[in-house]
């Protein structure tokens, strides 16, 4: 018999309590200064529309994108970041794998410019596995200050300030400031079904 716990089959969490974003529906807020060099995004997403550019998370100032996580019109996933001052694109990952599954998928994006390894400064994980092939693979300089979800700017969920609306269900969204975490902090592989499942995040974070 398998013991019931948060990372065992009988005690694992379900993917519920989702919000459906569509046709420009959005959430927005501002943040305190925080840590702009290290951050982790974790969320479960289920797509409801394909072949259109859809912004999941963005930071936008005066109509200009400074940082974004979203699906492109070819159904690849993009994580991009631009310098808040000059507007140059300093970091950009566009996956080679496409996302055309209408079932739930778990995505973790880790940004950590403090590491000396350039290829580890922006990382994407899907259902516990790291994505390693990209059509665009540009990493920021060491100790770069990321613009995505920064202070003194408007930060959005489900849109880029009214454009590129996301048609998705989102659930179990975590934005952890100041920590470079791994998928195992948010999910686990069910030994009975060999599927990736969510678990409650038990680490520390500031509210």
N, C-alpha and C positions, 0 to 999 in steps of 0.2 A: 504493500500500500504506500501511496505517496503522501507525505505530510502536507497539510494545507497551510500555505503561507503566501505572502505577497509575490514571491517568485517561484511558486509551484502551481500546477494546473488548477487544483480545486480552489486555491485562494487568489488566483491572478485577477487583475482588474479587467473590467470590460471597457470597450471603447464606447462610451455613452456621454450624455450631457454635451453634445456638440452644438455648435452654432453654424447655421447655414448662411453664407454670404453670397449675394448675387445682385446684379444690376446696380452696382455702386453702393451697396450696403457696406458700411465701414465702421470701424472703431478707431478713435484717435486719442492721443494723450501726449503730454510732455514729461520729461524726466529731469532729475537732478543730474549733477555732473557725472557721477558714477566713474566707472573704469572704462575708458574708451579703447584700451589695448587688448582686453581679454573679455570674451562673452560667449555664451552658449544659448542657442535656440533649439528647443525640442518641441515637436508637435506631431499629432496624427492628422492626416489629411485624406479626404476622399473626394475625388474630382467629379464634377457633374457636367463639365463641358470641356471640349478639346479644341486644338488648332486655333487658339486665340491667346494673345499675351495676357496673362493674369498675374497681378501683383498680390502676393501674400502679405508681405511686410515691407514697409518703405519709410524712408525719411526724406522729406521734401521741403524745400525752402523756396518761396516765390516761384513755384512752378518747375523748379529744377530738381531732378532726382539726385540725391546724395548717396543713398544706399538702398539696396533692394534685394529681396528674396522672392522669386516668382517663377512661373512657368512661361516659356516663350511660345510663339505661335507654332513652332515645330515640336512642341511637347517636351522639350528638354527643360531642365531646371537650371536657373541662373542665380548666382550669388555675386553681386557686384557692389563696389564701393568707390565713391569719388571723393576727392579732397574737398572739404567744405569751403576752402578759400579759393582755390584755382579752378575747381571743376574738372580736373583731369581724372581719368579712370585709373586708379592705382591698384585695384584688385578686381579680378573678374574670373569666375569659374562658370563654364557652361558645360553641362554634362553631355557625354556622348550617349549614354542610355536615355531612352525616352520614357515618359510617364503616361501610359495610356490604360492604366488599370483603374477600374471603377470601384475597387475594393479599398479598404483602409490601408494606408502605408505610413510608417513612422519615419520621420525625417529629423535628423540632428545636424545642425550647422554650428561649427566651432570656429571662432575667430580668435587668434592669439598671435599678435605680432611680436610678442616678447621672445619667442623661440628663435634660435639661430638658424634653423632649417627652413628655407623659404617655402618649400612645398607643404609644410605643416602649419602655415599661418592662416590658411583658410581650408577647412575640411568639411566634407559632406558625407553623411552616413544615411543609408536607407535600410530599414528593417535590420539594423544591427551590423550591416556590412559597409565598409568604406567604399565610396565611389573613387576610382583611380584613373578613369579615362575621361578626358575633357576635349571638347572642340576648341574651347578658349581656356587658357590656363595662365593667368597673370596673378602673381602674388605681390602683396605690398612690401615695402621696405620694413626692416626690423624696427620695432617700437613705433610703428605707424599708428595714428589715432583714427580708428574706424568712425565713419559718419553714421552708419546705420544705427538707429535708435540712440541718437546722441541728445544731449541737452541743448537748450536754446533753439529747438526746432520742433516742427510738428511731425509726430510719428504715427504711422497708419497701419492698420490691419485690414486687409481685404481690398486695398486700392492704392493707387498712387495719386492721392489728393483728387479723387473723383474720376480718374482715368484708369484704364487697364483693370477693370473690376474683376475680382476673383469669383468664380462659380464653384465653390467648394464647401464641404463640411470640414470644420476644424474642431479638434478636441484635445484636451490635455496639453495645452500650450504652456510652456515654461520659457521664460527669458531670465537667464541666470547671469547677472552682471559680475565681472571680476573673476570668473572661473572657467577653465577649459575642461569640460567634462566629457564623458564617453557615453555611447548608447546604453551601456549596462547600468548607468545611473537612472535610466528611465524605462528600461524594458529588459526582457530576458527571453531565451529560447525555451519553449515548452518541450520538455523531454518526451512527453507522450505523443505530441502531434508534430514536433519539429517545426513549429511556427513561432514567429516573433510576437510577443504579447507585451502589453503595457504593465508597468508597476508604478506604485506611488513613489515620487521622488522624496528621499528621506534626508537629503543633504541640507546644508545651511544656505540661507540667502537673505538679503536685506529686503524689506518691504517698503 
